[in-house]
Amino acid sequence: MIKTVSLELAKQLKEAGFPQETAFSWVKPKEAMEYVLWHERQLTSDEVKDWDDIAAPTAEEILDELPWKIEKIWKAPNGNEIKDWYLEIYKHDFDKKIGNSDKWNIVYSEGQVNWIHLSDQSLAEAAGKMYIYLKKQGLLKGEDPSASSGQGGRE
């Protein structure tokens, strides 16, 4: 079964500037009360021009937008400089102590230290949350992090 983000997260991703060309979309026909999930609809643009249409990306589509490495320099309390945070994705139960049992974990870390760690039962939801976080910090590909609240560089 293909899993996409929820309608709520899809709206947040759209607001954050996530690309709207995805295989699935949450659509609401002009007269409808609710959104429905559609896969690569085959109606003409005239038939859907008045429909509300929000991309519903899969985990793979979101992960394609995340950097595999963030080049960010941070000074540790001991004075060491830490840089080059790498993307990690895992699902297992060793995190029971912090409530992440059986959840997908999307992490940027350098070695043993997790600097950014988000999780969810759904990989697509976890990846979507990470996209929004990185966007707010100016750490996505092609962004200038000095122009946002984030510091340092990225790939």
C-alpha positions in Angstrom: 0.0 0.0 0.0 1.3 3.4 -1.0 1.2 5.9 1.9 1.1 9.6 1.5 1.0 12.4 4.0 -2.3 13.3 5.8 -4.4 16.2 4.4 -3.3 18.3 7.4 0.4 17.8 6.8 -0.1 18.2 3.0 -1.6 21.7 3.7 1.4 22.6 5.8 3.8 21.3 3.2 2.1 23.4 0.5 2.4 26.4 2.7 6.1 25.7 3.2 6.7 25.6 -0.5 6.8 21.9 -1.2 6.6 21.1 -4.9 3.0 20.4 -5.9 3.8 18.0 -8.7 3.3 14.6 -7.0 1.8 11.3 -7.9 -1.1 11.7 -5.4 -3.2 14.7 -4.6 -5.8 15.6 -2.0 -8.6 17.1 -4.1 -11.9 18.7 -3.3 -14.3 19.2 -6.2 -16.1 22.5 -6.3 -19.3 21.3 -4.8 -17.9 18.6 -2.4 -17.7 18.7 1.3 -14.5 16.7 1.8 -11.2 16.1 0.2 -10.4 12.8 -1.4 -7.1 11.2 -2.3 -6.5 10.9 -6.0 -3.7 9.2 -7.9 -2.5 10.9 -11.1 -6.0 12.1 -12.1 -6.8 12.0 -15.8 -9.3 14.8 -16.0 -8.6 17.8 -18.2 -7.6 21.0 -16.6 -10.9 22.5 -17.6 -12.7 19.9 -15.6 -10.7 20.5 -12.4 -9.9 24.2 -12.7 -12.2 25.1 -9.8 -11.1 22.2 -7.6 -8.9 22.7 -4.5 -5.8 20.6 -5.2 -3.0 19.9 -2.7 -0.1 17.6 -3.3 -0.1 14.5 -1.2 3.6 13.4 -1.5 4.8 9.9 -0.6 7.8 9.3 1.6 10.0 8.8 -1.4 8.9 12.1 -2.9 9.7 14.0 0.3 13.0 12.2 0.9 14.1 13.3 -2.6 13.8 16.9 -1.4 15.8 16.4 1.8 19.5 16.9 1.8 21.6 13.8 2.7 24.1 16.1 4.5 23.8 19.5 6.2 27.1 21.4 6.5 26.4 23.3 9.7 29.1 24.3 12.2 28.1 24.3 15.8 30.3 24.9 18.9 29.9 22.2 21.5 30.1 23.1 25.2 33.7 21.7 25.3 34.7 24.1 22.5 34.9 21.5 19.7 33.4 22.4 16.3 30.8 20.0 15.0 29.8 20.0 11.4 28.5 17.8 8.6 25.2 16.3 9.9 24.1 13.2 8.0 20.6 12.0 7.3 19.6 8.8 9.0 16.3 6.9 8.7 15.4 4.0 10.9 12.5 2.1 12.5 13.1 -0.1 15.5 12.2 -0.2 19.2 15.4 0.8 21.0 13.9 4.2 21.6 11.2 3.0 23.9 12.6 5.2 26.7 11.8 8.3 24.8 8.5 7.1 23.3 9.6 6.3 19.8 8.9 2.6 19.8 7.8 1.3 16.4 8.0 4.8 14.8 9.9 6.0 11.8 12.8 8.2 12.8 14.2 10.9 10.5 17.5 12.1 12.1 20.3 14.4 11.2 23.3 13.6 13.3 27.1 13.6 13.4 28.3 10.3 14.8 26.8 9.6 18.1 24.8 12.8 18.6 21.3 13.4 17.1 20.9 17.1 16.4 17.6 17.0 14.6 15.3 14.1 15.4 11.6 13.8 14.3 9.5 10.7 14.3 6.0 9.4 13.4 4.2 6.1 12.8 4.2 6.9 9.1 7.5 7.4 7.2 5.8 10.0 4.9 4.6 12.0 7.9 8.0 11.9 9.6 9.7 13.0 6.4 7.1 15.7 5.9 7.7 17.1 9.4 11.4 17.1 8.7 10.9 19.0 5.4 8.9 21.7 7.2 11.5 21.9 10.1 14.4 22.3 7.7 12.5 24.8 5.6 11.9 27.0 8.7 15.6 26.7 9.6 16.8 27.5 6.0 18.5 24.2 5.7 17.0 22.8 2.6 18.9 22.3 -0.7 19.5 25.6 -2.4 18.5 27.8 0.5 20.6 30.5 2.1 20.5 29.6 5.8 21.8 33.0 6.8 18.5 34.5 5.6 16.5 32.6 8.2 16.6 31.7 11.8 19.0 28.8 11.0 22.8 29.2 11.1 25.5 27.6 9.2 25.5 26.0 5.7 24.1 23.0 3.9 24.6 21.1 0.8 
